[in-house]
């Protein structure tokens, strides 16, 4: 009898250890088989949302989070200073928010923050209440900052911009904020948002009137566009890649305007701190053509 109890206890203990190990692996890695299923991208995004929510609930850092405790040292080692102009890029599929800062007239990558949560699918936001996070180019000025947000700090992306309005899209108050909860916004952990907030508010209090936020469905490589070539949003994504590539080449925010319901991108100017708001800027010559 005693021996049977020992065997039963051993089995239970062994099973418990296996379950704990599987739980740990779930926190630190993505199953390699998941993207191979039909609609693998959708499954992977849902999986990431679930695991990041669990991390947030347990107070664990997001995977790949910067060393937030060494903020000053990281700035110094990058040769950057608080108050320098900033630029933000968001990649939905990868759950990443990049923050770039200006030095010597061009923008240098400072940090990549893992996004805790964003809602919806790959593709643009279309209407109020669709719980979809937008894609496109946006600008943020001091009026968009909300230090008393219920989500712990937030700034408004300015959706819908002129392009969105030209497509008949509706919605409002699409934010980047803390709190790890989203119904169309991009939610960070509070410690990450504290650092982001510090940098963007310092930039807007300095020489930068507004900064640019670029939101993409995924890393805008030729391979990724080819992979999604049959997606109904491929036209938009190809257009966004033009603005993405201008920044990749020059490390300067592109000039962005809208004409005839389409984005228009031109190279930005080295050393320029602020960007123009994204408006419909068809010229007389455009109207004639």
C-alpha positions in Angstrom: 0.0 0.0 0.0 2.8 2.4 1.0 4.6 1.6 -2.2 1.5 2.3 -4.3 1.0 5.6 -2.6 4.6 6.5 -3.4 4.1 5.6 -7.1 0.9 7.6 -7.2 2.6 10.6 -5.6 5.5 10.2 -8.0 3.2 10.2 -11.0 1.3 13.3 -9.8 4.6 15.1 -9.1 5.9 14.2 -12.5 2.8 15.3 -14.2 2.9 18.6 -12.2 6.5 19.2 -13.2 5.6 18.6 -16.9 2.7 21.1 -16.7 4.8 23.7 -15.0 7.5 23.2 -17.7 5.0 23.6 -20.4 3.6 26.7 -18.8 7.1 28.2 -18.6 7.7 27.4 -22.3 4.5 29.0 -23.2 5.6 32.2 -21.5 9.0 32.4 -23.2 8.5 30.9 -26.7 6.0 30.7 -29.5 5.1 27.2 -30.7 6.8 26.6 -34.0 3.8 24.7 -35.3 1.3 27.5 -34.8 2.0 29.6 -37.9 1.8 26.4 -40.1 -1.9 26.0 -39.4 -4.4 27.5 -41.9 -4.7 31.3 -41.1 -1.5 30.9 -39.2 -1.0 34.7 -38.9 -4.4 35.0 -37.2 -3.7 32.1 -34.8 -0.3 33.5 -33.9 -1.7 37.0 -33.2 -4.4 35.5 -30.9 -1.8 33.4 -29.2 0.5 36.4 -28.6 -2.5 38.4 -27.2 -3.3 35.6 -24.8 0.3 35.1 -23.5 1.0 38.8 -23.2 -2.2 39.3 -21.2 -1.0 36.5 -18.9 2.4 38.1 -18.5 0.7 41.4 -17.6 -1.6 39.7 -15.1 1.4 38.2 -13.4 3.4 41.4 -13.5 6.0 39.9 -15.8 7.9 42.0 -18.4 7.0 41.6 -22.0 9.4 39.5 -24.1 12.2 41.6 -25.4 11.5 44.6 -23.2 14.3 47.2 -22.9 16.1 47.6 -19.6 13.8 50.3 -18.3 15.7 50.7 -15.0 18.8 51.9 -17.0 17.0 54.6 -19.0 19.7 57.2 -18.5 22.5 54.8 -19.3 20.8 53.6 -22.5 20.3 57.2 -23.6 23.9 58.1 -23.0 25.3 55.0 -24.7 23.2 55.8 -27.8 24.5 59.4 -27.8 20.9 60.7 -27.4 19.4 63.3 -25.0 16.0 63.7 -23.5 14.1 66.4 -25.4 15.4 65.4 -28.8 12.7 65.1 -31.5 11.1 61.7 -31.7 9.4 59.4 -34.3 7.4 56.3 -33.6 6.9 53.2 -35.8 4.4 50.5 -34.9 4.4 47.0 -36.4 1.2 45.1 -35.5 2.0 41.6 -36.5 5.3 41.7 -34.5 3.7 43.5 -31.5 6.5 46.1 -31.6 6.6 49.9 -31.1 9.9 51.5 -32.1 11.0 54.9 -30.8 13.5 56.9 -32.8 15.3 60.0 -31.7 17.0 62.7 -33.7 20.8 63.2 -33.6 23.0 65.0 -36.1 20.0 65.8 -38.3 18.8 62.2 -38.7 16.8 59.8 -36.5 18.5 57.0 -34.6 16.8 53.9 -33.2 16.6 54.2 -29.4 14.3 51.4 -28.3 11.8 48.7 -29.4 9.0 48.3 -26.9 6.9 45.1 -27.1 3.3 46.0 -27.3 1.1 44.4 -24.6 -2.1 44.4 -26.7 -3.7 45.7 -29.8 -7.1 44.6 -31.1 -8.6 43.6 -34.4 -6.8 42.0 -37.4 -4.2 43.1 -39.9 -5.7 45.8 -42.0 -7.0 49.4 -41.4 -9.7 50.7 -39.1 -12.9 51.4 -41.0 -15.6 52.5 -38.6 -16.4 53.5 -35.1 -16.9 50.5 -32.9 -15.1 47.9 -35.1 -12.5 47.4 -32.4 -9.8 47.6 -35.1 -6.4 49.2 -34.6 -5.6 51.6 -37.6 -2.8 51.5 -40.1 -1.3 54.6 -41.8 0.7 57.7 -41.1 -0.4 60.0 -38.2 1.0 63.0 -36.3 0.8 63.9 -32.7 1.1 67.3 -31.1 0.8 68.6 -27.5 -3.0 68.8 -27.7 -3.1 65.0 -28.1 -1.4 64.3 -24.8 -3.5 63.1 -21.9 -1.5 62.8 -18.6 -4.7 61.9 -16.7 -5.9 59.1 -18.9 -7.6 56.2 -17.1 -5.2 54.0 -18.9 -2.1 55.6 -17.3 -0.9 58.2 -19.8 -2.0 58.3 -23.4 -1.7 60.2 -26.6 -4.1 60.4 -29.4 -2.9 59.2 -32.9 -5.2 61.6 -34.7 -7.3 58.9 -36.4 -9.0 59.5 -38.8 -6.5 61.5 -40.8 -7.2 63.0 -44.3 -6.6 59.6 -46.0 -9.0 57.8 -43.6 -11.7 60.5 -44.1 -11.3 60.2 -47.8 -12.2 56.5 -47.5 -15.3 57.3 -45.4 -13.8 55.9 -42.3 -15.1 56.8 -38.9 -13.9 56.6 -35.3 -12.1 58.6 -32.7 -9.8 58.5 -29.7 -7.4 55.9 -31.0 -4.6 56.0 -28.5 -1.2 54.7 -27.5 -1.6 54.2 -23.7 -0.6 52.0 -20.7 -2.8 49.4 -19.1 -2.6 46.5 -21.5 -6.2 46.7 -22.6 -7.4 47.6 -26.1 -10.5 48.1 -28.1 -8.7 49.7 -31.1 -5.7 51.3 -29.3 -2.1 50.2 -28.8 -1.6 49.3 -25.2 1.7 49.2 -23.5 2.6 48.1 -20.0 2.7 51.0 -17.5 6.5 51.0 -17.0 7.0 51.1 -20.8 4.5 53.9 -21.2 6.1 55.9 -18.5 9.4 55.9 -20.5 7.7 56.6 -23.8 5.7 59.4 -22.2 8.8 61.0 -20.8 10.5 61.1 -24.2 7.5 62.3 -26.3 6.5 65.0 -23.8 10.1 66.2 -23.6 10.3 66.3 -27.4 7.1 68.3 -27.7 8.2 70.7 -25.0 11.4 71.4 -26.9 11.9 72.1 -30.6 9.4 69.6 -32.0 5.9 70.9 -32.8 4.5 67.5 -33.7 5.9 64.0 -34.3 5.1 61.3 -36.8 3.6 57.9 -35.9 3.9 55.3 -38.7 1.6 52.2 -38.2 2.2 49.2 -40.4 0.6 45.7 -40.5 4.0 44.0 -40.4 7.6 44.5 -41.2 7.4 46.0 -44.7 9.7 43.7 -46.6 9.2 42.6 -50.2 8.8 39.0 -48.8 6.0 40.0 -46.5 4.2 41.9 -49.2 4.5 38.9 -51.5 3.2 36.6 -48.8 0.1 38.8 -48.4 -0.3 39.6 -52.1 -3.9 38.2 -52.2 -5.0 40.2 -49.2 -7.7 42.8 -50.0 -5.6 45.5 -48.3 -2.5 44.9 -50.4 -3.1 48.2 -52.3 -3.0 50.2 -49.0 0.0 48.2 -47.8 2.0 48.8 -51.0 1.3 52.5 -50.7 2.4 52.6 -47.0 5.6 50.8 -48.0 6.6 53.8 -50.2 6.6 56.0 -47.1 8.3 53.3 -45.0 11.1 53.0 -47.5 11.7 56.7 -47.7 12.4 56.7 -43.9 14.5 53.5 -44.2 16.7 55.1 -46.8 17.2 58.5 -45.3 16.3 58.1 -41.6 14.3 61.3 -42.0 10.5 61.4 -41.6 8.9 61.6 -45.1 6.6 64.4 -46.0 3.1 63.0 -46.1 0.0 64.4 -47.8 -3.2 63.1 -49.3 -4.5 63.8 -52.8 -7.4 62.2 -54.6 -7.9 59.8 -51.7 -4.3 58.5 -51.9 -1.2 59.0 -49.8 1.5 61.1 -51.3 5.1 60.7 -50.0 8.1 62.9 -50.6 11.5 62.8 -49.0 11.8 64.7 -45.7 14.5 67.3 -45.0 17.5 66.4 -42.9 17.7 68.3 -39.7 14.0 69.2 -39.7 12.5 68.6 -36.2 8.7 68.7 -36.8 6.4 67.3 -39.5 3.3 68.8 -41.1 -0.1 67.5 -40.2 -1.4 65.0 -42.7 -4.0 67.0 -44.8 -5.5 66.9 -48.2 -3.1 68.9 -50.3 -4.1 68.6 -53.9 -2.7 71.5 -55.9 -4.5 73.2 -58.8 -2.4 71.2 -61.2 -3.4 68.0 -59.4 -7.1 68.9 -59.9 -6.6 69.4 -63.6 -4.9 66.1 -64.2 
